[in-house]
Amino acid sequence: MTLVYVITGASRGIGLEFVRQIAAKGNTVFACARNPDASEGLQKLVDNKRVFSVKLDTLDKDSLKAAVAQIEKHSPEGIDVLINNAGIGGSSASTPEKVTKESLLKVFETNVCGTSDATQAFLPLLRKRGKDSVKKVLNISSILGSIAKINEINSTGGTVEYNVSKTALNMLTRTTAQVLAEENFIVYASHPGWVKTDMGGDDAPVEPTDSVAGQLAKLESATSKDNGGYFDFQGNALPW
């Protein structure tokens, strides 16, 4: 059975690879990005039959409203899966002693508030599937948001802003999962690994193809017992 997916942050990196692999399975994909026309990789996939590009800034309410309307026009019966992938890093020079309020707020706004607003905006389209259908929301988090694992991670990993935002995203994921469970939603967070992307850098050991393939395997097989969970890209449960 083919499904309808919405992916944010889909113009490059992990988001673009999600579009590529999901579309290759015959699903319909709405690839959302702030400037989708500027992504050569995305435009190669867009056919306006199975893969659609959608201009979306998750921090802009009007942009969210327009994106929902565009997607609803092409998929009036709703969507099945939302992948909240849009996110940013922080200053590589930041430390707890040097991080600024402005930098913290900037990253938090995108990684937490943007995800919250996007989820709220797309919930009506997910709910159109009805209570008898399973709806899924995947939030792309990071192991750097795990309080339990932080002492095991190299102190140079991530940035203060990024790590704090991902911890908050994990709580947002868990609380969203609790509220939506009775409507047959599965909401969980995923650590994609240290991936070789613009954000991850060339030294990262995980290829985008492997990260996304693993995450998709988990997404496709996820059941109600995974609701509110936190997993790595190989499907292993992570501690909060």
Contacts in CASP RR format, 6 or more apart in sequence:
PFRMAT RR
TARGET T0000
AUTHOR 0000-0000-0000
METHOD contacts of the structure
MODEL  1
MTLVYVITGASRGIGLEFVRQIAAKGNTVFACARNPDASEGLQKLVDNKR
VFSVKLDTLDKDSLKAAVAQIEKHSPEGIDVLINNAGIGGSSASTPEKVT
KESLLKVFETNVCGTSDATQAFLPLLRKRGKDSVKKVLNISSILGSIAKI
NEINSTGGTVEYNVSKTALNMLTRTTAQVLAEENFIVYASHPGWVKTDMG
GDDAPVEPTDSVAGQLAKLESATSKDNGGYFDFQGNALPW
2 25 0 8 1.000
2 26 0 8 1.000
2 27 0 8 1.000
2 28 0 8 1.000
3 27 0 8 1.000
3 28 0 8 1.000
3 80 0 8 1.000
3 81 0 8 1.000
4 27 0 8 1.000
4 28 0 8 1.000
4 29 0 8 1.000
4 30 0 8 1.000
4 75 0 8 1.000
4 78 0 8 1.000
4 79 0 8 1.000
4 80 0 8 1.000
4 81 0 8 1.000
5 18 0 8 1.000
5 22 0 8 1.000
5 27 0 8 1.000
5 28 0 8 1.000
5 29 0 8 1.000
5 30 0 8 1.000
5 79 0 8 1.000
5 80 0 8 1.000
5 81 0 8 1.000
5 82 0 8 1.000
5 83 0 8 1.000
6 29 0 8 1.000
6 30 0 8 1.000
6 32 0 8 1.000
6 54 0 8 1.000
6 71 0 8 1.000
6 79 0 8 1.000
6 81 0 8 1.000
6 82 0 8 1.000
6 83 0 8 1.000
6 122 0 8 1.000
6 125 0 8 1.000
7 15 0 8 1.000
7 18 0 8 1.000
7 19 0 8 1.000
7 22 0 8 1.000
7 29 0 8 1.000
7 30 0 8 1.000
7 31 0 8 1.000
7 32 0 8 1.000
7 83 0 8 1.000
7 85 0 8 1.000
8 32 0 8 1.000
8 33 0 8 1.000
8 56 0 8 1.000
8 58 0 8 1.000
8 83 0 8 1.000
8 84 0 8 1.000
8 85 0 8 1.000
8 86 0 8 1.000
8 118 0 8 1.000
9 15 0 8 1.000
9 32 0 8 1.000
9 33 0 8 1.000
9 34 0 8 1.000
9 85 0 8 1.000
9 86 0 8 1.000
9 87 0 8 1.000
10 16 0 8 1.000
10 18 0 8 1.000
10 19 0 8 1.000
10 31 0 8 1.000
10 32 0 8 1.000
10 33 0 8 1.000
10 36 0 8 1.000
10 42 0 8 1.000
10 85 0 8 1.000
11 31 0 8 1.000
11 33 0 8 1.000
11 34 0 8 1.000
11 35 0 8 1.000
11 36 0 8 1.000
11 38 0 8 1.000
11 39 0 8 1.000
11 42 0 8 1.000
12 39 0 8 1.000
12 41 0 8 1.000
12 42 0 8 1.000
12 197 0 8 1.000
12 198 0 8 1.000
13 195 0 8 1.000
13 197 0 8 1.000
13 198 0 8 1.000
13 199 0 8 1.000
13 208 0 8 1.000
14 85 0 8 1.000
14 140 0 8 1.000
14 192 0 8 1.000
14 195 0 8 1.000
14 197 0 8 1.000
14 208 0 8 1.000
14 211 0 8 1.000
14 212 0 8 1.000
15 31 0 8 1.000
15 83 0 8 1.000
15 85 0 8 1.000
15 212 0 8 1.000
16 31 0 8 1.000
16 39 0 8 1.000
16 41 0 8 1.000
16 42 0 8 1.000
16 208 0 8 1.000
17 208 0 8 1.000
17 209 0 8 1.000
17 211 0 8 1.000
17 212 0 8 1.000
18 83 0 8 1.000
18 85 0 8 1.000
18 212 0 8 1.000
18 215 0 8 1.000
18 216 0 8 1.000
19 29 0 8 1.000
19 31 0 8 1.000
19 42 0 8 1.000
19 45 0 8 1.000
19 51 0 8 1.000
20 45 0 8 1.000
20 212 0 8 1.000
21 209 0 8 1.000
21 212 0 8 1.000
21 213 0 8 1.000
21 216 0 8 1.000
22 29 0 8 1.000
22 216 0 8 1.000
23 29 0 8 1.000
23 45 0 8 1.000
23 50 0 8 1.000
23 51 0 8 1.000
26 50 0 8 1.000
27 50 0 8 1.000
28 50 0 8 1.000
28 51 0 8 1.000
28 52 0 8 1.000
28 75 0 8 1.000
29 50 0 8 1.000
29 51 0 8 1.000
29 52 0 8 1.000
30 52 0 8 1.000
30 54 0 8 1.000
30 71 0 8 1.000
30 74 0 8 1.000
30 75 0 8 1.000
30 79 0 8 1.000
31 42 0 8 1.000
31 45 0 8 1.000
31 46 0 8 1.000
31 51 0 8 1.000
31 52 0 8 1.000
31 53 0 8 1.000
31 54 0 8 1.000
32 54 0 8 1.000
32 55 0 8 1.000
32 56 0 8 1.000
32 67 0 8 1.000
32 86 0 8 1.000
33 39 0 8 1.000
33 42 0 8 1.000
33 53 0 8 1.000
33 54 0 8 1.000
33 55 0 8 1.000
33 56 0 8 1.000
33 86 0 8 1.000
34 55 0 8 1.000
34 56 0 8 1.000
34 57 0 8 1.000
35 55 0 8 1.000
36 42 0 8 1.000
36 43 0 8 1.000
36 46 0 8 1.000
36 53 0 8 1.000
36 54 0 8 1.000
36 55 0 8 1.000
37 43 0 8 1.000
37 53 0 8 1.000
37 55 0 8 1.000
42 53 0 8 1.000
43 53 0 8 1.000
45 51 0 8 1.000
46 52 0 8 1.000
46 53 0 8 1.000
52 70 0 8 1.000
52 71 0 8 1.000
52 74 0 8 1.000
54 67 0 8 1.000
54 70 0 8 1.000
54 71 0 8 1.000
55 63 0 8 1.000
55 66 0 8 1.000
55 67 0 8 1.000
56 63 0 8 1.000
56 64 0 8 1.000
56 67 0 8 1.000
56 118 0 8 1.000
57 63 0 8 1.000
57 64 0 8 1.000
58 64 0 8 1.000
58 86 0 8 1.000
58 110 0 8 1.000
58 114 0 8 1.000
58 115 0 8 1.000
58 117 0 8 1.000
58 118 0 8 1.000
59 109 0 8 1.000
59 110 0 8 1.000
59 113 0 8 1.000
59 114 0 8 1.000
59 117 0 8 1.000
61 117 0 8 1.000
64 117 0 8 1.000
64 118 0 8 1.000
64 121 0 8 1.000
65 121 0 8 1.000
67 121 0 8 1.000
68 121 0 8 1.000
68 122 0 8 1.000
68 124 0 8 1.000
68 125 0 8 1.000
71 79 0 8 1.000
71 125 0 8 1.000
72 78 0 8 1.000
72 125 0 8 1.000
75 125 0 8 1.000
77 128 0 8 1.000
77 129 0 8 1.000
78 125 0 8 1.000
78 126 0 8 1.000
78 128 0 8 1.000
78 129 0 8 1.000
79 122 0 8 1.000
79 125 0 8 1.000
79 126 0 8 1.000
79 128 0 8 1.000
79 129 0 8 1.000
80 126 0 8 1.000
80 129 0 8 1.000
80 133 0 8 1.000
80 134 0 8 1.000
80 135 0 8 1.000
80 136 0 8 1.000
81 135 0 8 1.000
81 136 0 8 1.000
81 137 0 8 1.000
81 138 0 8 1.000
81 219 0 8 1.000
82 118 0 8 1.000
82 119 0 8 1.000
82 122 0 8 1.000
82 126 0 8 1.000
82 136 0 8 1.000
82 137 0 8 1.000
82 138 0 8 1.000
83 137 0 8 1.000
83 138 0 8 1.000
83 140 0 8 1.000
83 219 0 8 1.000
84 115 0 8 1.000
84 118 0 8 1.000
84 119 0 8 1.000
84 137 0 8 1.000
84 138 0 8 1.000
84 139 0 8 1.000
84 140 0 8 1.000
85 140 0 8 1.000
86 110 0 8 1.000
86 114 0 8 1.000
86 115 0 8 1.000
86 118 0 8 1.000
87 110 0 8 1.000
87 111 0 8 1.000
87 140 0 8 1.000
88 106 0 8 1.000
88 107 0 8 1.000
88 110 0 8 1.000
88 111 0 8 1.000
88 162 0 8 1.000
88 199 0 8 1.000
89 107 0 8 1.000
89 111 0 8 1.000
89 158 0 8 1.000
89 159 0 8 1.000
89 161 0 8 1.000
89 162 0 8 1.000
89 199 0 8 1.000
90 103 0 8 1.000
90 106 0 8 1.000
90 107 0 8 1.000
90 158 0 8 1.000
90 159 0 8 1.000
90 160 0 8 1.000
90 161 0 8 1.000
90 162 0 8 1.000
91 99 0 8 1.000
91 103 0 8 1.000
91 159 0 8 1.000
91 161 0 8 1.000
92 159 0 8 1.000
94 100 0 8 1.000
94 103 0 8 1.000
94 159 0 8 1.000
94 160 0 8 1.000
94 161 0 8 1.000
95 160 0 8 1.000
96 160 0 8 1.000
99 159 0 8 1.000
99 160 0 8 1.000
99 161 0 8 1.000
103 161 0 8 1.000
104 160 0 8 1.000
104 161 0 8 1.000
104 164 0 8 1.000
106 161 0 8 1.000
107 159 0 8 1.000
107 161 0 8 1.000
107 162 0 8 1.000
107 164 0 8 1.000
107 165 0 8 1.000
108 161 0 8 1.000
108 164 0 8 1.000
108 165 0 8 1.000
108 168 0 8 1.000
110 165 0 8 1.000
111 162 0 8 1.000
111 165 0 8 1.000
111 166 0 8 1.000
111 168 0 8 1.000
111 169 0 8 1.000
112 165 0 8 1.000
112 168 0 8 1.000
112 169 0 8 1.000
112 172 0 8 1.000
115 139 0 8 1.000
115 169 0 8 1.000
115 172 0 8 1.000
116 172 0 8 1.000
119 137 0 8 1.000
119 176 0 8 1.000
126 135 0 8 1.000
126 137 0 8 1.000
126 185 0 8 1.000
127 135 0 8 1.000
127 183 0 8 1.000
129 135 0 8 1.000
130 183 0 8 1.000
130 184 0 8 1.000
131 183 0 8 1.000
131 184 0 8 1.000
132 184 0 8 1.000
133 184 0 8 1.000
134 184 0 8 1.000
134 185 0 8 1.000
134 186 0 8 1.000
135 180 0 8 1.000
135 183 0 8 1.000
135 184 0 8 1.000
135 185 0 8 1.000
135 186 0 8 1.000
136 185 0 8 1.000
136 186 0 8 1.000
136 187 0 8 1.000
136 219 0 8 1.000
136 222 0 8 1.000
137 176 0 8 1.000
137 180 0 8 1.000
137 185 0 8 1.000
137 186 0 8 1.000
137 187 0 8 1.000
137 188 0 8 1.000
138 187 0 8 1.000
138 188 0 8 1.000
138 189 0 8 1.000
138 190 0 8 1.000
138 215 0 8 1.000
138 219 0 8 1.000
139 169 0 8 1.000
139 172 0 8 1.000
139 173 0 8 1.000
139 187 0 8 1.000
139 188 0 8 1.000
139 189 0 8 1.000
139 190 0 8 1.000
140 189 0 8 1.000
140 190 0 8 1.000
140 192 0 8 1.000
141 166 0 8 1.000
141 169 0 8 1.000
141 170 0 8 1.000
141 173 0 8 1.000
141 189 0 8 1.000
141 190 0 8 1.000
141 191 0 8 1.000
141 230 0 8 1.000
142 162 0 8 1.000
142 163 0 8 1.000
142 166 0 8 1.000
142 191 0 8 1.000
142 192 0 8 1.000
142 193 0 8 1.000
143 149 0 8 1.000
143 153 0 8 1.000
143 191 0 8 1.000
143 193 0 8 1.000
143 232 0 8 1.000
143 238 0 8 1.000
144 150 0 8 1.000
144 153 0 8 1.000
144 157 0 8 1.000
144 158 0 8 1.000
144 162 0 8 1.000
144 163 0 8 1.000
144 166 0 8 1.000
145 163 0 8 1.000
145 164 0 8 1.000
145 166 0 8 1.000
145 167 0 8 1.000
145 169 0 8 1.000
145 170 0 8 1.000
146 167 0 8 1.000
146 170 0 8 1.000
146 191 0 8 1.000
146 230 0 8 1.000
146 238 0 8 1.000
146 239 0 8 1.000
146 240 0 8 1.000
147 167 0 8 1.000
147 240 0 8 1.000
148 239 0 8 1.000
148 240 0 8 1.000
149 238 0 8 1.000
149 239 0 8 1.000
150 163 0 8 1.000
157 163 0 8 1.000
169 189 0 8 1.000
170 189 0 8 1.000
170 230 0 8 1.000
170 240 0 8 1.000
173 187 0 8 1.000
173 188 0 8 1.000
173 189 0 8 1.000
173 228 0 8 1.000
173 229 0 8 1.000
173 230 0 8 1.000
174 228 0 8 1.000
174 229 0 8 1.000
174 240 0 8 1.000
176 187 0 8 1.000
177 185 0 8 1.000
177 186 0 8 1.000
177 187 0 8 1.000
177 188 0 8 1.000
177 227 0 8 1.000
177 228 0 8 1.000
177 229 0 8 1.000
178 228 0 8 1.000
180 187 0 8 1.000
181 224 0 8 1.000
181 227 0 8 1.000
184 224 0 8 1.000
185 227 0 8 1.000
186 222 0 8 1.000
186 223 0 8 1.000
186 224 0 8 1.000
186 226 0 8 1.000
186 227 0 8 1.000
187 227 0 8 1.000
187 228 0 8 1.000
188 222 0 8 1.000
188 226 0 8 1.000
188 227 0 8 1.000
188 228 0 8 1.000
188 229 0 8 1.000
188 230 0 8 1.000
188 231 0 8 1.000
189 228 0 8 1.000
189 229 0 8 1.000
189 230 0 8 1.000
189 231 0 8 1.000
190 215 0 8 1.000
190 218 0 8 1.000
190 219 0 8 1.000
190 230 0 8 1.000
190 231 0 8 1.000
190 232 0 8 1.000
190 233 0 8 1.000
191 230 0 8 1.000
191 231 0 8 1.000
191 232 0 8 1.000
191 233 0 8 1.000
191 238 0 8 1.000
192 206 0 8 1.000
192 211 0 8 1.000
192 212 0 8 1.000
192 215 0 8 1.000
192 233 0 8 1.000
193 206 0 8 1.000
193 211 0 8 1.000
193 232 0 8 1.000
193 233 0 8 1.000
194 200 0 8 1.000
194 204 0 8 1.000
194 205 0 8 1.000
194 206 0 8 1.000
195 204 0 8 1.000
195 206 0 8 1.000
195 207 0 8 1.000
195 208 0 8 1.000
195 211 0 8 1.000
196 202 0 8 1.000
196 204 0 8 1.000
196 205 0 8 1.000
196 206 0 8 1.000
196 207 0 8 1.000
196 208 0 8 1.000
197 204 0 8 1.000
197 208 0 8 1.000
206 233 0 8 1.000
210 233 0 8 1.000
211 233 0 8 1.000
212 233 0 8 1.000
214 233 0 8 1.000
214 234 0 8 1.000
214 235 0 8 1.000
215 233 0 8 1.000
217 235 0 8 1.000
218 226 0 8 1.000
218 231 0 8 1.000
218 233 0 8 1.000
218 235 0 8 1.000
229 237 0 8 1.000
230 237 0 8 1.000
230 238 0 8 1.000
230 239 0 8 1.000
230 240 0 8 1.000
231 237 0 8 1.000
231 238 0 8 1.000
232 238 0 8 1.000
END
